[in-house]
């Protein structure tokens, strides 16, 4: 009797453990992606005034999207793909490495409220820029650390920021973050958008993403939007 009780308890725990140890790759039905941004609409006008776009990749985009969406001055954050060669890539093409794209987020922000430099500060805090094509259990070219600049000012800011980090020896290992111009951003499938908000209780979200969010909120609390 005791043995059957133990089996009933242990099996669900093993299932949860395997879910947590898995990467953010999920066996889900792919949807078509659409081109969202190119050189013609890098800077956009909206009702609030002039906005700017930043594009970052630092591992699974589920956590990066949620983190940046919580900041003051952020108008929109979209999960997507960039930096590769295949047009309109699917999630499967990206995470298997055949597209050459990285998982990234496109951040539309108001530079009068939050600066690109502050976004860089947060970006380098919430991921490890010294691990090549790897963030935790997420391994592969699609999880590389990458900054896709949308203008010469962003390029200089990113390169200067990395140089200071290296000069001050903030990390024990060399920074491998790639800085390159944004060509085209492809919006990811709809189930990737606001993934954390829609799947908060999922083991990956609870064990991998939530601790990262809590750590970042503690450091950058003054930059967070007020919660209703």
C-alpha positions in Angstrom: 0.0 0.0 0.0 2.8 2.4 1.0 4.6 1.5 -2.2 1.7 2.4 -4.4 1.2 5.7 -2.6 4.9 6.6 -3.2 4.5 5.8 -6.9 1.5 8.0 -7.2 3.4 10.9 -5.6 6.7 10.4 -7.4 5.4 10.2 -11.0 3.8 13.6 -11.0 7.0 15.1 -9.5 9.1 13.6 -12.2 6.8 15.0 -14.9 7.0 18.5 -13.4 10.8 18.2 -13.1 11.2 17.2 -16.7 9.0 20.1 -17.8 11.2 22.6 -15.8 14.5 21.2 -17.1 13.3 21.5 -20.7 14.1 24.5 -22.7 11.4 27.0 -23.9 10.9 24.9 -27.0 7.4 23.6 -27.1 5.7 21.2 -29.5 3.0 23.5 -30.7 1.3 24.1 -34.0 3.2 26.7 -36.1 1.6 29.8 -37.6 2.7 32.0 -40.4 4.9 35.0 -39.5 4.6 38.5 -41.0 7.2 41.1 -41.7 6.7 43.9 -39.1 9.6 46.3 -39.5 12.2 47.3 -42.1 14.4 50.4 -42.7 11.4 52.5 -43.7 9.6 52.4 -40.4 12.4 52.1 -37.8 11.2 55.4 -36.2 7.5 55.8 -35.9 5.1 58.6 -34.8 2.2 57.8 -32.5 -0.2 59.9 -30.4 2.3 60.4 -27.7 4.9 61.8 -30.0 8.2 60.4 -31.5 9.0 56.8 -30.5 12.1 54.7 -31.0 12.6 51.0 -31.6 15.1 48.7 -29.9 15.6 45.0 -30.8 17.4 42.6 -28.4 17.9 38.9 -28.2 19.0 37.2 -25.0 17.8 33.6 -24.9 14.1 32.6 -24.9 12.0 35.6 -25.8 9.3 34.7 -23.3 11.1 36.2 -20.3 12.7 39.1 -22.2 9.3 40.2 -23.5 7.7 40.2 -20.1 10.6 42.1 -18.5 10.6 45.0 -20.9 6.8 45.3 -21.0 6.9 46.2 -17.3 8.9 49.4 -17.8 7.7 53.0 -17.9 7.9 54.5 -21.3 7.5 51.2 -23.1 4.7 51.4 -25.6 4.8 47.9 -27.1 6.9 44.8 -26.9 6.6 42.0 -29.5 8.3 38.6 -29.6 9.8 37.7 -33.0 12.8 36.7 -35.1 15.6 38.6 -36.7 19.2 38.3 -37.8 18.9 35.4 -40.1 18.3 34.7 -43.8 15.0 32.8 -44.2 12.0 35.0 -45.0 8.8 34.5 -42.8 10.4 31.9 -40.6 8.4 29.5 -38.4 9.3 28.8 -34.8 10.5 25.3 -35.8 12.8 26.8 -38.4 14.2 29.2 -35.9 14.8 26.9 -32.9 16.3 24.1 -35.1 18.8 26.6 -36.5 17.9 26.3 -40.2 16.8 30.0 -40.5 19.8 31.6 -38.9 17.4 33.9 -36.9 17.6 34.6 -33.2 14.6 34.9 -30.9 14.3 38.6 -30.2 12.0 41.3 -28.9 11.0 44.5 -30.7 10.6 47.2 -28.1 8.8 50.4 -29.1 9.6 53.1 -26.5 9.4 56.8 -25.7 13.0 58.0 -25.3 11.8 61.0 -23.3 10.7 58.6 -20.5 13.2 55.8 -20.8 16.5 56.0 -22.6 18.2 53.4 -24.9 21.0 53.4 -22.4 18.7 52.3 -19.6 17.3 49.5 -21.9 20.9 48.3 -22.5 21.5 48.3 -18.7 18.5 46.1 -18.2 19.2 43.9 -21.1 22.7 43.0 -19.9 21.4 42.5 -16.3 18.7 40.0 -17.3 20.8 37.6 -19.4 24.3 36.2 -19.5 26.2 37.9 -22.4 29.2 35.6 -22.0 27.7 32.3 -23.1 27.8 31.6 -26.8 24.5 30.5 -28.3 23.2 29.5 -24.8 21.1 30.8 -22.0 20.5 28.2 -19.2 18.9 25.1 -20.7 18.2 26.9 -24.0 21.0 26.0 -26.3 21.4 26.9 -30.0 22.1 29.8 -32.4 18.6 31.1 -32.0 19.3 31.9 -28.3 22.4 33.9 -29.0 23.0 37.3 -27.3 22.4 39.9 -30.0 21.7 43.7 -30.3 20.1 44.8 -33.6 20.5 48.5 -33.8 18.1 50.7 -35.7 20.4 53.7 -36.2 24.0 54.9 -35.8 23.2 56.3 -32.4 22.1 52.9 -31.1 25.2 51.2 -32.6 27.5 53.6 -30.8 25.7 53.3 -27.6 25.7 49.5 -27.7 29.4 49.3 -28.6 30.4 51.9 -25.9 28.3 50.0 -23.3 30.0 46.7 -24.0 33.4 48.4 -24.0 32.8 49.8 -20.5 31.6 46.4 -19.2 34.8 44.8 -20.5 37.0 47.6 -19.2 35.4 47.4 -15.7 35.6 43.6 -15.9 32.0 43.2 -14.9 32.0 39.6 -16.2 34.7 37.0 -15.6 34.4 35.7 -19.2 34.5 37.7 -22.5 31.3 39.2 -23.8 30.0 37.5 -26.9 27.0 39.7 -27.7 26.8 40.5 -31.4 26.0 44.1 -32.5 24.6 44.4 -36.0 22.1 46.4 -38.0 18.4 45.4 -38.0 17.4 44.2 -41.5 13.9 42.7 -41.0 11.9 41.8 -37.9 9.4 39.0 -38.2 6.7 38.8 -35.6 6.5 35.4 -33.9 3.4 33.2 -33.9 0.5 34.5 -31.8 1.0 32.0 -29.0 4.4 33.5 -28.2 3.0 37.0 -27.6 2.6 37.8 -23.9 3.5 34.1 -23.2 4.3 34.7 -19.6 1.1 36.6 -18.8 -0.9 33.8 -20.5 1.0 30.9 -18.9 2.1 32.1 -15.5 1.6 28.8 -13.8 3.5 26.7 -16.4 6.6 25.1 -14.7 9.0 26.9 -17.1 7.5 30.3 -16.2 7.4 29.6 -12.5 10.9 28.1 -12.1 12.9 29.9 -14.9 11.2 33.2 -15.7 9.7 34.3 -12.4 12.9 34.3 -10.4 14.5 36.4 -13.2 11.7 38.9 -13.1 11.8 39.2 -9.3 15.5 39.8 -9.3 15.2 42.5 -12.0 12.3 44.2 -10.3 14.3 44.5 -7.1 17.1 46.3 -9.0 15.0 48.5 -11.4 12.0 49.1 -9.3 12.1 52.8 -9.9 11.6 52.2 -13.7 8.6 50.0 -13.4 5.1 51.0 -14.5 2.6 51.4 -11.7 0.4 48.4 -11.2 -3.4 49.1 -11.2 
